Amino acid sequence: MEKKAPSINDSSVPSEVGIISPYGQTKRGLSPRHVQLMAIGGSIGTGLFVGIGSYLQSSGPLSLILGYLFYGLLFIWPCNLCVGEMCAYLPIRGSIFELAARYVDPAFGFAMGWLYFYGGLMLVCVEYSAVATVMQYWTTSVNPAVWVTMAMVVCTAINLVGVKWYGESEFIMASTKVLLLIGLILITFVTMLGGNPNHDRYGFRHWKRGVMSEFYTDGDLGRFLGWLNVVIYAGFSVAGPDLPALAAGEIQNPRFTIPRVVKMIFYRIIAFYVIGSLAVGIICDPQDPRLLEALNNGSEGSAASPWVIGIQNLGIHGLPDLINVLILLSGWSCGNAYLYSSSRTLYSLARDGQAPRVLLKCTASGVPIYCVLAVSLVSCVTFLVASTSSVTVFYWFVDLTTCAFILTYTNMLIVFVGWHRALKAQGIDRQTFLPWAAPLMPYAAYVALVIGSLVVLFNGFTVFSPWSTQGFVTSYFGIALWVVLFVFWKGFRKTSFADPATADIHSGKAEVDAECQVWEAGGVAERRREELARMHWAPAVVGEDVVGDNRTEV
């Protein structure tokens, strides 16, 4: 049996020697506001602004709302809570994939890490091709490969500077996406009450033709399949806890920031996806001839957006170009975010000896340079748009991405189940031992695990009749890849499933505790200053403590 390469977080590897010394490591440069905007806006891309029109037309406005509500609250929300609990306790640079190796099986962590890397890479390609698609709204005379190159160069450059500057760029772009979505929702509710050039109080007029459309077959089964189709699309357009989890090793004050971010997911799902899907079903008629024509002809950019079509039908002019610019930024931002997450996944795998160690090389500012360059190099597959329709390539990558991400999030729930079993077997009380214990656990995790498994299984239900070989491959390739990776690593390393009674829940905690002392001490000092302020006096020097009426430095 070949000896496993030591993890960077193994207690047998001193922190000042071995891997860290020759290669360097990432740094905690992401502030709480960076992480919050990454979590809020990281998944808001072209899918919510353009792609949603296809599902509004095929499934109906009520199915759209119910699909997002079901997937978001019963799957994504529990998944975020599970990952938040584990990563708040151990925000290590090895990320969720190392925890998978500890609590389930090293082969499970290997398969999960490489599957996510594949899915993240495909999503980078999705957003690069989306940029090319949106740019064709203004001109079709330029080869789409030019726009792919433009997006790739900018995203790679941003990811090669210090993580702080990546955080700033994502903060700005994510803020733009959030403002766009809020603006579209406000326009919908103002215009439905008559605040439009036509003074048309249209209200819920577009819901009168039927709110749940039949899809794939007739009757109640057709309406159910229309809803299921939206649930599967939500698997592509609603992001899970991957970005906060992968950034755990680069977040400042992680034990405060991570729980705060994951607790916001409930409000994000309601505010953006549920209310957003309600608004788009109000402003645009699902059977609008222009929407049907745009979808059938594969129109580029905002020309196929139900938001734009609804706004133009109200006699509002001048907005399509502005909306298209903001949609372009949305796609660009998602490409930027998933180039980051894919490179950090590769870095995490290298730390655990599951990828070449040369990928551990970090710059002086803490950027894993070879990981970023490797992802950028492989993402050149997006140049398929040079010879094939950019819209067609976009949907290829969407299908390849969806299964991989839903399966990865389902795996995260399995990791939590292993973590929960380990705590219970070792007699550890979650409520007193952990810095933050997620609510509704473990029951919400079990429900989400069942839902995730079913969504993965039925992800490609439309490819069987009529049979589509291409559709079957793109819909289920992620499952086959995961099985091959798991079997390969289990046979190659002869790994064993983790025993809950002996699973490692402590390695790396001392290092994290030392890193977090500066923020935790700052928090204690801040609380003391607030208490003293309420007593009408406070020390003049930051860092002073009070004992009785005497001031003593700490």
Secondary structure by P-SEA (a helix, b strand, c coil): cccccccccccccccccccccccccccccccaaaaaaaaacccccccccccaaaaaacccaaaaaaaaaaaacccaaaaaaaaaaaaaaccccccaaaaaaacccaaaaaaaaaaaaaaaaaaaaaaaaaaaaaaacccccccaaaaaaaaaaaaaaaaaccaaaaaaaaaaaaaaaaaaaaaaaaaaaaaaaccccccccccccccccccbbbcccccaaaaaaaaaaaaaaaaaccccaaaaaaaccccccccccaaaaaaaaaaaaaacaaaaaaaaaaacccccaaaaaaaaaccccccccaaaaaaaaacccccaaaaaaaaaaaaaaaaaaaaaaaaaaaaaaaaacccccccccccccccaaaaaaaaaaaaccccccccccaaaaaaaaaaacaaaaaaaaaaaaaaaaaaaaaaaaacccccccccccccccaaaaaaaaaaaaaaaaaccccccccccaaaaaaacaaaaaaaaaaaaaaaacccccccccccccccaaaaaaaaaaaaaaaaaaaaaaaaaaaaccccccccccccccccccc
